[in-house]
Amino acid sequence: MSGSDPVAVTEAVAAVIAAVEAEEGKLAPKKRAVLEAALCCFAEQGFAATSTRSIAERAGVAEATIFRHFASKEDLLLRIVRPLGMRLMAPAVAEAEAVFAQADGDPEEMIRGIFRARLAFADRYAPLVRILLQELPVNPALQGLLQEGVIARLARFAEDRLTREAEQGHIRPIAAGRFLRIVASVLIGYWVSRSMVAPGDWDDEAEIAVMASVLARGLQP
């Protein structure tokens, strides 16, 4: 994939295949090839600009093969995203629990931990992150899928932990949804800047420290 880390592409493809097989069982070789090709095409060209013909050519199958396995191009997109989101949700919550525990009431350390973990995730699954960033603003089906599954579960966890932190006087009260929106906006903006807009030699630790410091001041009780 042009401009992408081959390791990130390989890991993202492997994660998609593993997640789909966990939900649907062992994939036939041609179905697997279609999923792999679709992931790469969507990430490179965007969903709208990708034709089923280009996916078929990349997969080395007839275009009709795609429609034997998937109802539509959108169905193919959702079948890529849905199982992976569900499969990664449990580790993400466990990871968040560890971050809160290690922060020990320090809002700045809590935010630094969240940023480090999510930035590592975005780098590891860069092709999937690009697809989500491209398609979420314009794809209601994808919005609903993530809102009802991944985002809702993460929000419930965040609400519980933020309430506890506020009761203990570590932070001021803040709604989980608002906290997640603020953190996501800053983190996504940074990832897009350093991975897509102006890739180069970025000092992630220094940047994370500054972002966490600024956000933590707003959480002070």
N, C-alpha and C positions, 0 to 999 in steps of 0.2 A: 504494500500500500504506500503510495507516494507520500513522503513526509511523515510517515508513522514509524514507530519503533517496531521492528518485526517481532520482538518478544511479546510486546503488548498485544499485537494482532493475534499471534499464536495462542496466547493465554485467553484472550477474549473468545476466540473461536472455540477453544477447548471447553471453556466454561459454558457457552451456549449449548454445545452438543451434550455435555454431561447433564445440564439442567433439563433439556428437552427429553433425553432418554430416561431420566428419573421419573418424568411425568408420563411419557408415552411408550416406554419400552425401547428395545434396541431398534435403531433406525436402519432402514434399508439403505444401501450405498448411495443410490441416486437421491433419495430424500436428504440424506446427510450432505451430499454435495450441493444441493440447492440451498440448504440453510447456511452453509459456509460461504457460498457465493453471495447470497443475499446480504449477509452481515457486512461483507467487505464492500459490496456495491452501495448499500445504503450509507455506510460511513464515508465513503469517498465522494459520492455524487449527490447524496440526499435522497430521501424517499421519492419525492415528486419527479426528480430527474432520472430515476432508475426505472428502466422498462423490464418487464418480465423476459423479454427477448435477451437483454444484456445479462440478466441473471442466468438464463439458460445457457448462453454462450460461455460464460465464465465457469459454470458448473459442468459443462461438457455433456448436456442432456438436451433433449427436445423440449421446446417451450410447453408442449402439452403435458409433459411430465410434471411441471410445477402444479398445474391445475388438477392433477390426479391426487396430489397430496395436500394442497392448500386451496381454499375456496376463492381467494383473491390475493392481490399483492398486500392489501392491508392485513388480511388474515396471516400472511407470512410474517409481517412485521410484528404483530401481536404475539404470534407463537414463538418468536425470538425473545421478546421482552418479558412476557408474563412468567414463564417458569424460572427464568434467571432471577427476576426480582424476588419471587417467593423463596427461592433457594438461598439467596444471599441475605434475606431478611434476618434470620436467626443469628448468623454470625455478626451482623451489623449491630443488633441489639446487645449481644454479649460483649462486643467491642466497646459499645457506649457505656455499658455498666462498668467495665474495667477503667475507662477513662474517668468516669465520675468518682470511682473509688480511689484511684491514684491521685486525683486532684485534691482530695481531702478538704473540700470546702473552699478551695482557691479558685475563684471564677476565671482568672487569667490562665491558670494551668489547665482548667477544664476546657477552655476554648482552644488552647494550643493542642491539646490531645485530640480533640474533635477534628481540627484542621489537618493535623498530621495523618490521622487515620483515613479521612475522606480523600485527601490529596493522593495518598498512596493508592487508594481504591480507584480513583479517576485515572491515574496513570496506568494502572494495571489493565483496566478495561476501557482504555481510551476510545476504541472504535464504538463501543456501546454508548459511552457518554456523548460522543459526537452525534449519534443517532438521536438520543433523547433530547439534546439541546436543539437540534434541528426540527424535530417533529412535535415536541410537546406543545409549543405555542399554537399549532395549527391542526392538531389531531385530537378531537374530543374523545375518541375511543381510547387512545393511549393515556390521556389525562385521567379518564375515569378508572382505568385499570390501575394506575399507580396510586391515585387518590384513595381508592377503596381498599387497596392492599398494603403496599409498602408504606405510604405516607401516613395512613391512619394508624398503623401499628407503631410506627416510630413516634408519632405525636402522643399516643397514649403513654408510652414509656417516658418521653420527655416531660409530659405533664406531671407524672408521679414524682420524678426526680427533682424537677425544678421547684415543685411545691415543698418538698422536703428541705431543699437547700434554703428556700425562703423562710421556712419555719425555724430553721436553725440560725437564721440571721446572716447567712453567708452571702446572699444576694437579695435584691429587692424583688417583690412579686412580679412575675411576667408570664403572660399566657404562652403556652408551649408553641402554638401556631406562629405567634409573632416572633418568638425566639428562633424557631427553625427557619422562618423566612429571612430574618436578618443574617443569620449565619450562612444560609445557603446563598444568598445574594452576594455576600462578600467572597465566599469561597469560590463560587462559580465564576465571578468576575476575575478573580486572580488566576484560576486555572485557564480560562479562555485567553487571558492576556499572555501568560507565559507559555502556553502550549499551542495556541493557534494564531494569535495576533502578532506577537513579537517573541517567537521562540529564541532562546539563547541561553546564556550562562546566568541563570537566576539563583539567588541564595535563598532557598525555601525557608530555612530556619530563621534567617533574619527577617524575611517578609512575614512569616507566621507570627513571630514575636511582636512585631509592630501592630499587625491586625488584631491579635489577641489583646494587646494592651489597650488599644482604642475601644474595642467592644466591651472589655471587662469594666472599664470606667462607667459605662452606661448601666452595668448590673450592680454597681455598688449600692448597698442599702442606705 
